[in-house]
């Protein structure tokens, strides 16, 4: 009898622990259900719509974010550089290329909770489309580093993992038909501090 009770308890622990662990993983991973991937960038285009999958709705509820609807915009998150390495705060990156048509866009360095990286300085770890210097072909080159850089500089600070969050507001790419031929900027690692 004690053996049956132990086996029942063990089965419940495995079922509840395994189920909880799988849900935690599904909500934490950036390449989850309903995700689209363009280069290093991942987005959930249905996240602010009634068509959003249950995992996307749970992610929004857990993180307490305000999801953008299709007509409002679309957010992309990058967690790896072009070489497939995790983004690190102690490294310097170049974010280069063209940006899709949008009325306004923002780019910021984020921590694990996808909040803006705390720099401890008056300058935020964020840029926006009206404050960048463009190349003659209308592309943008951004240097992300904790060292001052010429041109468009995105300040990062500290050590450990980070993400880049790129949000387009009032853009045609927010519709499902607009995503087919979109190209987003590449994230190239320049170097890291020891």
Backbone as CSV, one residue per row, in Angstrom:
resi,resn,N_x,N_y,N_z,CA_x,CA_y,CA_z,C_x,C_y,C_z
1,UNK,0.818,-1.193,0.000,0.000,0.000,0.000,0.868,1.267,0.000
2,UNK,1.922,1.219,0.787,2.833,2.359,0.826,3.526,2.534,-0.527
3,UNK,3.791,1.406,-1.193,4.430,1.450,-2.507,3.511,2.138,-3.520
4,UNK,2.227,1.824,-3.499,1.262,2.444,-4.419,1.135,3.942,-4.160
5,UNK,1.107,4.333,-2.897,1.011,5.752,-2.559,2.258,6.493,-3.032
6,UNK,3.423,5.880,-2.851,4.666,6.503,-3.297,4.695,6.654,-4.815
7,UNK,4.285,5.609,-5.545,4.269,5.673,-7.010,3.268,6.714,-7.516
8,UNK,2.120,6.816,-6.843,1.134,7.834,-7.215,1.693,9.230,-6.978
9,UNK,2.320,9.433,-5.837,2.920,10.726,-5.526,4.043,11.052,-6.506
10,UNK,4.869,10.086,-6.829,5.946,10.291,-7.787,5.391,10.646,-9.165
11,UNK,4.331,9.987,-9.594,3.697,10.291,-10.882,3.154,11.710,-10.910
12,UNK,2.527,12.136,-9.817,1.998,13.498,-9.743,3.119,14.539,-9.780
13,UNK,4.200,14.285,-9.070,5.329,15.217,-9.061,5.924,15.338,-10.453
14,UNK,6.092,14.215,-11.148,6.648,14.249,-12.506,5.696,14.972,-13.454
15,UNK,4.399,14.689,-13.357,3.421,15.315,-14.256,3.334,16.821,-14.027
16,UNK,3.212,17.222,-12.777,3.075,18.651,-12.475,4.386,19.387,-12.743
17,UNK,5.510,18.789,-12.330,6.808,19.416,-12.579,7.128,19.494,-14.058
18,UNK,6.896,18.417,-14.783,7.158,18.418,-16.226,6.244,19.376,-16.972
19,UNK,4.965,19.406,-16.605,4.021,20.333,-17.251,4.367,21.778,-16.961
20,UNK,4.664,22.075,-15.710,5.043,23.446,-15.347,6.331,23.874,-16.008
21,UNK,7.309,22.960,-16.061,8.578,23.264,-16.708,8.429,23.510,-18.201
22,UNK,7.591,22.726,-18.861,7.398,22.911,-20.305,6.677,24.224,-20.609
23,UNK,5.720,24.603,-19.771,5.032,25.889,-19.962,6.008,27.041,-19.717
24,UNK,6.823,26.942,-18.668,7.812,27.983,-18.386,8.752,28.143,-19.579
25,UNK,9.233,27.022,-20.138,10.132,27.072,-21.289,9.431,27.683,-22.505
26,UNK,8.188,27.288,-22.770,7.454,27.807,-23.934,7.223,29.314,-23.820
27,UNK,7.040,29.827,-22.606,6.823,31.261,-22.424,8.130,32.039,-22.451
28,UNK,9.241,31.403,-22.112,10.521,32.093,-22.048,11.234,32.154,-23.395
29,UNK,11.106,31.121,-24.210,11.842,31.054,-25.465,11.285,32.077,-26.463
30,UNK,12.193,32.719,-27.210,11.776,33.735,-28.179,11.235,33.132,-29.473
31,UNK,11.600,31.896,-29.792,11.105,31.244,-31.005,9.937,30.332,-30.662
32,UNK,8.909,30.884,-30.065,7.786,30.083,-29.619,6.702,29.948,-30.670
33,UNK,5.560,29.497,-30.215,4.392,29.315,-31.079,3.960,30.668,-31.630
34,UNK,3.723,30.751,-32.928,3.263,31.982,-33.555,4.360,32.975,-33.900
35,UNK,5.612,32.585,-33.713,6.729,33.498,-33.980,7.117,33.464,-35.455
36,UNK,7.564,34.614,-35.950,8.182,34.670,-37.279,9.614,35.146,-37.077
37,UNK,10.499,34.680,-37.928,11.914,35.011,-37.785,12.404,35.625,-39.082
38,UNK,13.044,36.790,-38.959,13.669,37.469,-40.091,15.101,37.777,-39.676
39,UNK,16.051,37.025,-40.217,17.445,37.179,-39.812,17.605,36.827,-38.341
40,UNK,18.181,37.741,-37.577,18.340,37.515,-36.136,17.130,37.972,-35.327
41,UNK,16.142,38.525,-35.973,15.007,39.155,-35.298,13.787,38.232,-35.273
42,UNK,13.086,38.213,-34.141,11.886,37.394,-33.971,10.735,38.295,-33.550
43,UNK,9.557,38.050,-34.113,8.362,38.824,-33.760,7.173,37.880,-33.625
44,UNK,6.184,38.345,-32.904,4.915,37.644,-32.756,3.830,38.561,-33.316
45,UNK,3.546,38.482,-34.625,2.631,39.445,-35.246,1.194,39.372,-34.746
46,UNK,0.758,38.239,-34.229,-0.629,38.110,-33.771,-0.802,38.416,-32.288
47,UNK,0.259,38.841,-31.611,0.225,38.954,-30.157,-0.830,39.948,-29.635
48,UNK,-1.120,40.992,-30.360,-2.090,41.977,-29.881,-3.451,41.848,-30.536
49,UNK,-3.729,40.696,-31.134,-4.982,40.496,-31.853,-5.794,39.389,-31.202
50,UNK,-7.068,39.301,-31.548,-7.874,38.189,-31.024,-7.390,36.823,-31.523
51,UNK,-6.604,36.791,-32.603,-6.098,35.528,-33.155,-4.842,35.033,-32.433
52,UNK,-4.404,35.715,-31.393,-3.184,35.323,-30.680,-3.357,33.944,-30.058
53,UNK,-2.276,33.149,-30.114,-2.313,31.819,-29.526,-2.267,31.924,-27.999
54,UNK,-2.650,30.878,-27.283,-2.675,30.931,-25.811,-1.312,31.236,-25.183
55,UNK,-0.222,30.754,-25.799,1.104,31.025,-25.239,1.462,32.500,-25.354
56,UNK,1.099,33.133,-26.465,1.361,34.565,-26.622,0.558,35.371,-25.609
57,UNK,-0.694,34.993,-25.406,-1.514,35.684,-24.406,-0.940,35.505,-23.001
58,UNK,-0.464,34.296,-22.704,0.137,34.051,-21.391,1.428,34.839,-21.220
59,UNK,2.221,34.973,-22.295,3.466,35.740,-22.238,3.170,37.211,-21.921
60,UNK,2.145,37.774,-22.582,1.764,39.166,-22.340,1.290,39.337,-20.903
61,UNK,0.485,38.398,-20.421,-0.017,38.491,-19.048,1.103,38.356,-18.029
62,UNK,2.041,37.447,-18.263,3.137,37.234,-17.317,4.071,38.430,-17.252
63,UNK,4.392,39.001,-18.416,5.346,40.106,-18.459,4.690,41.453,-18.181
64,UNK,3.376,41.517,-18.258,2.674,42.765,-17.980,2.935,43.844,-19.012
65,UNK,3.135,43.441,-20.271,3.392,44.414,-21.330,2.094,44.764,-22.042
66,UNK,2.112,45.895,-22.691,0.980,46.320,-23.499,1.281,45.911,-24.933
67,UNK,0.552,44.933,-25.430,0.810,44.415,-26.774,0.247,45.367,-27.813
68,UNK,1.013,45.541,-28.895,0.565,46.382,-30.000,-0.366,45.578,-30.902
69,UNK,-1.449,46.206,-31.347,-2.330,45.577,-32.311,-1.737,45.684,-33.706
70,UNK,-2.338,44.969,-34.652,-1.811,44.964,-36.033,-1.727,46.368,-36.624
71,UNK,-2.692,47.217,-36.364,-2.694,48.557,-36.949,-1.720,49.498,-36.238
72,UNK,-1.250,49.111,-35.060,-0.387,49.991,-34.279,1.092,49.784,-34.549
73,UNK,1.522,48.551,-34.748,2.936,48.318,-34.989,3.348,46.892,-34.709
74,UNK,4.667,46.675,-34.705,5.207,45.341,-34.529,6.579,45.432,-33.872
75,UNK,6.822,44.585,-32.870,8.101,44.552,-32.161,8.882,43.302,-32.525
76,UNK,10.177,43.496,-32.760,11.094,42.396,-33.039,12.120,42.339,-31.923
77,UNK,12.509,41.133,-31.532,13.516,40.935,-30.491,14.644,40.105,-31.074
78,UNK,15.890,40.524,-30.807,17.072,39.760,-31.228,17.815,39.319,-29.983
79,UNK,18.160,38.030,-29.944,18.941,37.518,-28.821,20.288,36.954,-29.251
80,UNK,20.530,36.896,-30.582,21.792,36.394,-31.119,22.320,37.355,-32.181
81,UNK,23.636,37.346,-32.375,24.234,38.138,-33.451,24.246,37.319,-34.745
82,UNK,24.818,37.871,-35.807,24.841,37.191,-37.100,25.629,35.888,-37.048
83,UNK,26.544,35.745,-36.127,27.319,34.521,-35.967,26.631,33.471,-35.120
84,UNK,25.433,33.778,-34.600,24.699,32.829,-33.771,25.053,32.872,-32.300
85,UNK,25.893,33.817,-31.883,26.294,33.940,-30.480,25.284,34.787,-29.717
86,UNK,25.089,34.464,-28.435,24.206,35.264,-27.591,24.747,36.682,-27.485
87,UNK,23.845,37.656,-27.429,24.244,39.051,-27.257,24.706,39.271,-25.822
88,UNK,25.842,39.906,-25.659,26.427,40.179,-24.344,26.639,41.675,-24.174
89,UNK,26.402,42.156,-22.983,26.567,43.588,-22.706,28.007,44.046,-22.810
90,UNK,28.958,43.153,-22.519,30.368,43.546,-22.546,30.961,43.551,-23.948
91,UNK,30.158,43.243,-24.951,30.632,43.219,-26.341,30.166,44.456,-27.100
92,UNK,30.863,44.738,-28.200,30.505,45.833,-29.094,29.893,45.236,-30.347
93,UNK,28.779,45.812,-30.800,28.062,45.315,-31.974,27.822,46.451,-32.958
94,UNK,27.718,46.090,-34.218,27.282,47.011,-35.256,25.950,46.503,-35.774
95,UNK,24.943,47.371,-35.734,23.628,47.050,-36.267,23.511,47.862,-37.547
96,UNK,23.494,47.163,-38.687,23.594,47.877,-39.956,22.602,47.341,-40.975
97,UNK,22.105,48.257,-41.786,21.215,47.870,-42.872,20.036,48.802,-42.982
98,UNK,19.133,48.448,-43.867,17.938,49.249,-44.068,16.845,48.882,-43.081
99,UNK,15.991,49.838,-42.820,14.853,49.623,-41.936,13.585,49.697,-42.778
100,UNK,12.606,48.839,-42.533,11.356,48.887,-43.291,10.632,50.216,-43.091
101,UNK,9.723,50.503,-43.997,8.944,51.729,-43.915,8.105,51.742,-42.643
102,UNK,8.192,52.820,-41.908,7.401,53.002,-40.689,7.341,54.491,-40.377
103,UNK,6.278,54.907,-39.734,6.179,56.304,-39.336,7.237,56.627,-38.284
104,UNK,7.529,55.645,-37.431,8.458,55.854,-36.324,8.979,54.489,-35.892
105,UNK,10.246,54.397,-35.478,10.764,53.153,-34.904,11.669,53.463,-33.723
106,UNK,11.782,52.505,-32.831,12.666,52.610,-31.672,13.532,51.360,-31.602
107,UNK,14.718,51.531,-31.059,15.634,50.413,-30.827,16.225,50.598,-29.445
108,UNK,16.176,49.548,-28.632,16.807,49.651,-27.317,17.447,48.332,-26.922
109,UNK,18.452,48.434,-26.063,19.101,47.265,-25.477,18.289,46.873,-24.255
110,UNK,17.982,45.571,-24.155,17.089,45.101,-23.087,17.784,44.056,-22.216
111,UNK,17.300,43.973,-20.976,17.776,42.938,-20.060,16.877,41.702,-20.191
112,UNK,17.005,40.759,-19.268,16.247,39.501,-19.335,14.735,39.712,-19.324
113,UNK,14.260,40.768,-18.673,12.821,41.030,-18.603,12.332,41.868,-19.785
114,UNK,13.219,42.129,-20.740,12.968,42.958,-21.923,12.697,44.415,-21.573
115,UNK,13.158,44.838,-20.401,13.147,46.251,-20.032,14.454,46.884,-20.472
116,UNK,14.472,48.198,-20.597,15.673,48.908,-21.056,16.827,48.644,-20.084
117,UNK,18.002,48.345,-20.636,19.195,48.100,-19.831,19.495,49.342,-19.003
118,UNK,19.732,49.141,-17.728,20.086,50.236,-16.832,21.550,50.579,-17.040
119,UNK,21.828,51.817,-17.454,23.205,52.214,-17.747,23.877,52.941,-16.591
120,UNK,23.100,53.486,-15.678,23.685,54.254,-14.591,24.183,55.615,-15.038
121,UNK,23.826,56.011,-16.245,24.255,57.294,-16.816,23.022,58.047,-17.307
122,UNK,23.144,59.344,-17.546,21.987,60.100,-18.031,21.515,59.650,-19.418
123,UNK,22.388,59.036,-20.190,22.026,58.588,-21.535,21.347,57.219,-21.463
124,UNK,20.181,57.078,-22.087,19.461,55.813,-22.116,20.080,54.856,-23.130
125,UNK,19.811,53.578,-22.954,20.267,52.556,-23.903,19.216,52.409,-24.992
126,UNK,18.874,53.532,-25.650,17.804,53.529,-26.656,18.057,54.583,-27.721
127,UNK,17.558,54.297,-28.919,17.593,55.236,-30.042,16.219,55.230,-30.698
128,UNK,15.942,56.270,-31.472,14.688,56.317,-32.231,14.952,56.902,-33.610
129,UNK,14.024,56.678,-34.514,14.245,56.987,-35.931,14.502,58.456,-36.212
130,UNK,13.970,59.366,-35.413,14.182,60.787,-35.673,15.534,61.285,-35.179
131,UNK,16.274,60.450,-34.443,17.537,60.905,-33.874,18.757,60.191,-34.420
132,UNK,18.638,59.535,-35.584,19.786,58.813,-36.135,20.311,59.497,-37.388
133,UNK,21.597,59.318,-37.637,22.236,59.813,-38.848,22.140,58.704,-39.882
134,UNK,21.654,59.041,-41.061,21.472,58.037,-42.117,22.588,58.107,-43.141
135,UNK,22.833,56.985,-43.804,23.796,56.883,-44.888,23.163,57.456,-46.160
136,UNK,23.949,57.722,-47.210,23.375,58.251,-48.455,22.283,57.359,-49.072
137,UNK,22.356,56.040,-48.843,21.331,55.139,-49.379,20.157,54.951,-48.419
138,UNK,20.057,55.772,-47.385,18.999,55.785,-46.371,19.123,54.635,-45.368
139,UNK,20.202,53.865,-45.424,20.417,52.827,-44.420,20.990,53.477,-43.160
140,UNK,21.056,52.696,-42.096,21.535,53.200,-40.812,22.614,52.264,-40.286
141,UNK,23.669,52.820,-39.715,24.708,52.046,-39.043,24.730,52.508,-37.590
142,UNK,24.502,51.559,-36.676,24.440,51.863,-35.245,25.511,51.052,-34.533
143,UNK,26.280,51.700,-33.688,27.268,51.007,-32.855,26.683,50.853,-31.460
144,UNK,26.628,49.622,-30.976,26.132,49.344,-29.622,27.321,48.934,-28.768
145,UNK,27.644,49.762,-27.775,28.832,49.519,-26.963,28.750,50.335,-25.678
146,UNK,29.550,49.945,-24.669,29.639,50.795,-23.479,30.767,51.812,-23.615
147,UNK,31.526,51.743,-24.728,32.526,52.759,-25.053,31.887,53.766,-26.005
148,UNK,32.146,55.058,-25.846,31.601,56.042,-26.796,32.072,55.758,-28.218
149,UNK,31.158,55.891,-29.165,31.443,55.608,-30.573,30.957,56.776,-31.419
150,UNK,31.614,57.027,-32.564,31.148,58.094,-33.452,29.870,57.672,-34.175
151,UNK,29.103,58.641,-34.604,27.867,58.345,-35.339,26.738,57.955,-34.414
152,UNK,25.971,56.975,-34.837,24.839,56.489,-34.044,25.349,55.517,-32.988
153,UNK,25.265,55.928,-31.732,25.793,55.127,-30.634,24.674,54.724,-29.698
154,UNK,24.516,53.411,-29.507,23.556,52.854,-28.548,24.356,52.403,-27.334
155,UNK,24.185,53.103,-26.229,24.938,52.817,-25.014,24.442,51.521,-24.375
156,UNK,25.385,50.629,-24.080,25.082,49.439,-23.275,26.054,49.445,-22.109
157,UNK,25.700,48.808,-21.033,26.564,48.814,-19.861,26.345,47.543,-19.063
158,UNK,27.345,47.173,-18.288,27.238,46.001,-17.430,27.789,44.749,-18.080
159,UNK,27.422,43.607,-17.497,27.886,42.318,-17.974,26.702,41.366,-18.053
160,UNK,26.822,40.382,-18.897,25.786,39.363,-19.009,24.994,39.489,-20.297
161,UNK,23.943,38.723,-20.336,23.123,38.611,-21.538,22.280,39.860,-21.759
162,UNK,22.026,40.172,-23.022,21.122,41.269,-23.361,20.391,40.922,-24.654
163,UNK,19.396,41.719,-24.946,18.592,41.579,-26.160,18.510,42.950,-26.817
164,UNK,18.220,42.975,-28.113,17.866,44.212,-28.791,16.392,44.127,-29.147
165,UNK,15.654,45.196,-28.873,14.225,45.257,-29.192,14.026,46.381,-30.193
166,UNK,13.498,46.040,-31.353,13.269,46.971,-32.454,11.764,47.013,-32.716
167,UNK,11.148,48.178,-32.514,9.701,48.305,-32.653,9.371,49.312,-33.739
168,UNK,8.520,48.894,-34.661,8.044,49.750,-35.742,6.610,50.148,-35.445
169,UNK,6.317,51.456,-35.524,4.977,51.967,-35.259,4.346,52.448,-36.555
170,UNK,3.072,52.169,-36.707,2.308,52.592,-37.888,3.057,52.202,-39.158
171,UNK,3.143,50.906,-39.382,3.936,50.375,-40.487,3.148,49.346,-41.286
172,UNK,3.359,49.288,-42.600,2.660,48.277,-43.391,3.141,46.854,-43.116
173,UNK,4.315,46.686,-42.507,4.786,45.327,-42.236,4.000,44.662,-41.118
174,UNK,3.199,45.417,-40.390,2.400,44.831,-39.321,1.302,43.931,-39.871
175,UNK,0.923,44.117,-41.133,-0.056,43.206,-41.735,0.666,41.944,-42.173
176,UNK,-0.050,40.852,-42.240,0.591,39.580,-42.578,1.175,39.588,-43.986
177,UNK,0.604,40.367,-44.897,1.128,40.408,-46.262,2.407,41.223,-46.345
178,UNK,2.626,42.139,-45.401,3.808,42.994,-45.456,5.082,42.322,-44.995
179,UNK,5.008,41.126,-44.388,6.188,40.473,-43.836,6.945,39.613,-44.830
180,UNK,6.378,39.382,-45.990,6.989,38.432,-46.923,8.316,38.924,-47.498
181,UNK,8.468,40.204,-47.733,9.699,40.696,-48.356,10.443,41.709,-47.488
182,UNK,10.330,41.570,-46.179,10.981,42.492,-45.245,12.403,42.026,-44.964
183,UNK,13.328,42.973,-44.960,14.681,42.675,-44.484,14.984,43.622,-43.336
184,UNK,15.586,43.088,-42.316,15.913,43.864,-41.117,17.425,43.974,-40.986
185,UNK,17.912,44.937,-40.216,19.359,45.133,-40.082,20.058,43.915,-39.463
186,UNK,21.313,43.739,-39.865,22.141,42.651,-39.318,22.830,43.131,-38.045
187,UNK,23.054,42.196,-37.141,23.772,42.481,-35.896,25.102,41.749,-35.972
188,UNK,26.185,42.513,-36.046,27.527,41.931,-36.211,28.354,42.245,-34.978
189,UNK,28.945,41.214,-34.387,29.822,41.412,-33.231,31.165,41.949,-33.705
190,UNK,31.583,43.083,-33.116,32.863,43.700,-33.460,33.964,43.186,-32.546
191,UNK,33.671,43.056,-31.268,34.650,42.572,-30.299,34.084,42.595,-28.906
192,UNK,34.801,41.995,-27.979,34.353,41.938,-26.577,35.489,42.312,-25.648
193,UNK,35.153,42.894,-24.502,36.132,43.177,-23.459,36.386,41.888,-22.689
194,UNK,37.605,41.733,-22.231,37.968,40.500,-21.501,37.343,40.468,-20.136
